[in-house]
Amino acid sequence: MTKLALEQDRPLDAIVLGRAGVDLYAREANMDMADISGFNKFVGGSAANIAVAISRLGAKTGFIGCVAEDSFGDYVCRYLAGQGINLDGMMTDASGSRTSVAFTEMKPSDCNVLIYRNRASDLTLKPEQVDPDYIASAKMLVVTGTALSESPSREATLIAMEHARRSNTVVVLDVDYRPYSWRTDVDASIYYGIAAGLSDIVIGNREEFDMMETVLAPGNKDDDATAARFLRGHTQVVVIKAGELGSKVYCRDGHQFRQGIFPVEVKKPFGSGDSFAGGLVWTLANGGELEEGVRLGSAAAAINVSGDSCTEAMPTREQLFAFIETREQGR
């Protein structure tokens, strides 16, 4: 079994850096966007989702990001604070940028999502707004990759990772690749490669690793070769997710294992990766083993995709363990 060495005597278990915005979910299930009568409002964005996932499980969680100085920005901050998340690293931008908004259908597959990110506030985060002492107050820093897609957020993200390395804060990169945010896959692979080299754990799906290998190994589909390529520098663990096929986990010491999924009735295809990361980070921050973290992350992912939102569908610790117990009893 595998454990990561974390600095335990810190006030925060994890800080998450990246996008926090507004999700508007279709009120009707299995209906096309043009026919939906209305939407239900939630806080979303990959980093916000992960932060809520970790906090719901009982960890002390912080956040680094930026929202607009407007009513949607206020809504996001109030919600996250209400979830017990420390917002000492949350900035507001009054330059005319806007908190991102996503409109989504509610379908188990082929789900249309319209995301409005013209001059997105989260990408205005500046390097000088990242406090190294804040990062040093956490056991782990979780970075979501969309924050790398534009300056000055790109530089702010990389300096945050550098601060984490200097303070022995374990760094997790959740690739979170959104092609529309980047000019080309080549551009994306360059900056993701830099970020991966600063990370202790890299989490992504096969398509995301394909992007990261655009320059170094175009066309590669061999997970073993991919893991070997990224288990260098500071990286200790590579997690390659494969949807219904579960995930493969590779460790620097040669240990590797697989984790299957927990079958559920899927209501939506998004949110699972954020739940997975939350369950994994929560386990590691509390001194748990990597194998258990991946198992709990997989269970949290299943719970989330069977729910009606992302943030509000994140399980509590009690819900998570009750879900696993029910599935194991039913074998």
Sequence and secondary structure as in RCSB ss.txt:
>XXXX:A:sequence
MTKLALEQDRPLDAIVLGRAGVDLYAREANMDMADISGFNKFVGGSAANIAVAISRLGAKTGFIGCVAEDSFGDY
VCRYLAGQGINLDGMMTDASGSRTSVAFTEMKPSDCNVLIYRNRASDLTLKPEQVDPDYIASAKMLVVTGTALSE
SPSREATLIAMEHARRSNTVVVLDVDYRPYSWRTDVDASIYYGIAAGLSDIVIGNREEFDMMETVLAPGNKDDDA
TAARFLRGHTQVVVIKAGELGSKVYCRDGHQFRQGIFPVEVKKPFGSGDSFAGGLVWTLANGGELEEGVRLGSAA
AAINVSGDSCTEAMPTREQLFAFIETREQGR
>XXXX:A:secstr
        S SEEEEEES  EEEEEEEEET  GGG   EEEEEE HHHHHHHHHHHTT  EEEEEEEESSHHHHH
HHHHHHHTT EEEEEEEE SS B  EEEEEE SSS  EEEE TTBGGGG  GGG  HHHHHTEEEEEEEGGGGSS
TTHHHHHHHHHHHHHHTT EEEEE    GGGSS HHHHHHHHHHHHHT SEEEEEHHHHHHHTTTTSTT   HHH
HHHHHS TT  EEEEE GGG EEEEETTS EEEE       S SSSHHHHHHHHHHHHHHTT  HHHHHHHHHHH
HHHHHTSSSSSTT   HHHHHHHHHHHHHT 
